[in-house]
Amino acid sequence: MRHCNWRTPPGTEIYQSGDLSVFEIDGKVDKTYCQTLCRLAKLFLNLKTLDYGVEPFLFYIVTKNDGFGCHLVGYFSKLKENEENFNVACIVIMPQYRRQGYGRILIEFSYLLSRIERQPGTPETPLSGLGKITYDAYWKGVILEYLHKHRDVDKIYINDVSSETGLMRQDIIDTFQSLHMVVEIYKEITICIDWNVVDRHIQKKNESKQVHIDPDRLKWTPSNLSDGQDNRPLEEPIFIKCIPGG
């Protein structure tokens, strides 16, 4: 009987905090490992196409660590180069770690990388049922926290929200709508903020024991750092915060 002596994934450990680590693995460099990872994911994710062409992808592996080594919690993959700003191609949490907040950790980490790259991102679709629920909850939390942080400003520019959060503009607009905060007043689109919803979220977050990614623990330099300039046409503010709601 052959024994595997590996105690950590291949690649580079780019994040470590407490018993949590994230490893970045190049599908071209560690092809066999990444193909095996895709086979494993296929067992738990019906939407995942079994694809051995892993070379164009980077894989970000989250592990929970103890004296025996690094135990696979889950991972997400993303294309090294893509024109549609996808920051996640596939995201998987191992069954024994589901509903413990690790899905949110992976999503949070993917957006941290997007912010450092200065390139807002969005996941590839379709998402699984649980994946969509997790993303919707994450986006709502991010928007509510943004409103709390900027509650004294008069206008909200979508580009500013996108730059600070790493979310794509369409995801931001959709999230405001799902929060039922978008109204039309005198033919002008307006955010009607229910501060009770914002405050309840902040209170719940402060009382929660949910682990969050600490950006200061990341040791990573992007290979495709943007110049930080958005060359798309400038927009008028799509939303204007002018009235409280609730």
Buried (B, 14 or more C-beta within 10 A) or exposed (E): EEEEEEEEBBBEBBBBBEEBBBBBBBBEEBBEBBBEBBEBBBEBBEEBEEEEEBEBBBBBBBBBBEEEEBBBBBBBBBBEEEEEEBBBBBBBBBEEBBEBBBBBBBBBBBBBBBBBBBBBBBBBEEBBEEBEEBBBEBBBBBBBBBBBEBEEEEEBBBBBBBBEBBBBBEBBBBBBEEBEBBEEEEEEBBBBBBEEBBBEBBEEBEEEEEBEBEEEBBEBEEEEEEEEEBEEEEEEBBBBBEEEBE
